[in-house]
Amino acid sequence: MHSSPEVPVLVKRLPHGEGLDLPAYATAGAAGMDVLAAEDVTLAPGARHAVATGLAMAIPPGYEIQVRPRSGLALKHGIGVPNTPGTIDSDYRGELKVILINHGNADFAVRRGDRIAQLVLAPVTRASWLAVEELDETLRGEGGFGSTGGVFALGS
């Protein structure tokens, strides 16, 4: 079995995060670490809130932390992360907050200590732009949304 090397990430507990567990992998094969809420909040249907985690971190240069929704919250309650994946940049030193949205039809209570999202440490590849007069030809060409088919409603 291949295991990835661990990359250390410096983390600081803020006063309202005291007593909460640090983000952790639920299983040996998990890609994301569960992060906990550091506050109580109730989300009405359609509402959004940046939920405090009580954590600040120093992500190593060349990496980002992606914030992703938890599938169980999405399926059972319609709770998601509207800017999925959210990006925490390596030069940000403020509190990590998770933007949650309630797509469900009932109020949803978040309680301090609840697992609210997953964090994935990911390498960042930086782009450099090279302006050209023409692009190479491909079979798809300029075909846009739905042009490759595969969905009955799109007619293919």
Residue, then its C-alpha position, 0 to 999 in steps of 0.5 A: m500500500h502506498s502512503s503519502p508523506e505527511v506535510p506539517v501545517l502549523v495551527k493555532r487554537l484561538p480562545h473560542g476554539e479551546g477544548l475542540d479537537l484539531p481537524a482529523y481524518a476519520t479513517a485511514g483512507a480519508a482524503g479530507m480531515d473533519v473540521l469542527a464548529a466553534e460556535d452555535v448557529t441556526l441556519a434558516p432555509g436559504a441562509r448562509h453563515a461563515v461558521a467559526t472554527g476557532l483555528a488559524m493556520a500557516i499553510p506551507p508555501g506551494y499548498e492550499i487547504q480546500v474546504r469541502p462539504r460533508s456528504g452526509l450533511a448535504l444528503k440528509h439536510g441540504i447543508g453545503v459549502p457554496n464556494t466549493p471547494g473553498t480555498i485557504d491560501s498559504d499566506y492567510r493567517g486569520e481564522l478559518k471560517v467555513i461558509l455553510i448554506n442551508h439548501g434544505n427546507a427546515d432550520f438546521a442547528v449547528r452546535r459547537g463541536d459538530r463536524i461541519a466540513q472537510l479540509v483537504l491539503a492540496p499542492v498548488t500549481r501556479a500558471s503563467w500566461l503565454a499570449v498567442e495569436e492562434l490555439d491548436e485545433t481539437l476535435r471538440g473545438e469551440g463546442g461549449f456547454g453540453s456539446t459532448g452529450g451524455v445527458f438525455a435532456l440535452g438531446s444526445 
